[in-house]
């Protein structure tokens, strides 16, 4: 089945699409895009050394992800998707 909105190719494109569709606010989208970029650094081990303190600082506050889940849940509830 073909859709008018194909699945994005990257996580960054997915976040951008969610912002465009008003699923998540732009402020959360910007933070998520940074998190996606940081995840790429970790996953692909760019550079020669990963600083554990930087990783801990980036992952220490998971509130962004809780906010993201809350926003998506609220969007789905409002859209009668359940």
C-alpha positions as a printed Julia matrix, in Angstrom:
82×3 Matrix{Float64}:
  0.0    0.0    0.0
  1.39   3.39  -0.99
  0.9    6.38   1.25
  1.14  10.1    0.65
  3.61  10.33   3.54
  6.35   7.73   3.14
  8.34   6.68   6.18
 11.3    9.02   6.74
 14.75   7.64   5.97
 16.47   8.92   9.13
 15.63   9.54  12.76
 16.3   13.24  12.25
 13.75  13.32   9.4
 11.29  11.49  11.65
 11.65  14.13  14.36
 11.25  16.9   11.78
  8.09  15.27  10.44
  6.64  14.94  13.95
  7.22  18.67  14.51
  5.68  19.54  11.12
  2.59  17.46  11.97
  2.29  19.15  15.39
  2.76  15.85  17.18
  5.56  17.35  19.28
  6.4   21.0   19.92
  9.33  22.54  18.09
 11.25  22.96  21.35
 11.16  19.21  22.0
 11.95  18.54  18.34
 15.13  20.64  18.5
 16.28  18.78  21.62
 15.48  15.41  20.04
 17.45  16.31  16.92
 20.48  17.03  19.12
 19.97  13.71  20.91
 19.76  11.91  17.56
 23.01  13.54  16.45
 24.69  12.53  19.7
 23.37   8.98  19.3
 24.93   8.83  15.84
 28.29   9.85  17.32
 28.04   7.04  19.86
 26.7    4.41  17.47
 29.3    5.06  14.79
 32.12   5.9   17.21
 33.14   9.07  15.39
 36.43  10.4   16.66
 39.06   8.49  18.51
 37.72   8.62  22.06
 34.3    8.97  23.64
 34.32  10.95  26.88
 32.29   9.08  29.51
 31.5   12.31  31.37
 29.94  13.84  28.24
 27.85  10.71  27.7
 26.71  10.75  31.33
 25.8   14.44  31.08
 23.82  13.86  27.88
 21.97  10.84  29.26
 21.7   11.99  32.87
 18.38  13.74  32.36
 15.91  11.53  30.57
 13.13  14.1   30.99
 13.29  14.94  27.28
 12.31  11.4   26.39
  9.51  11.36  28.96
  8.21  14.63  27.49
  8.4   13.15  23.98
  6.41  10.08  25.0
  3.84  12.25  26.79
  3.39  14.46  23.71
  2.98  11.51  21.35
  0.55   9.83  23.75
 -1.53  12.99  24.04
 -1.55  13.39  20.25
 -2.74   9.84  19.77
 -5.41  10.21  22.45
 -6.71  13.39  20.8
 -6.75  11.75  17.37
 -8.84   8.79  18.57
 -6.12   6.43  17.35
 -6.76   4.1   20.3
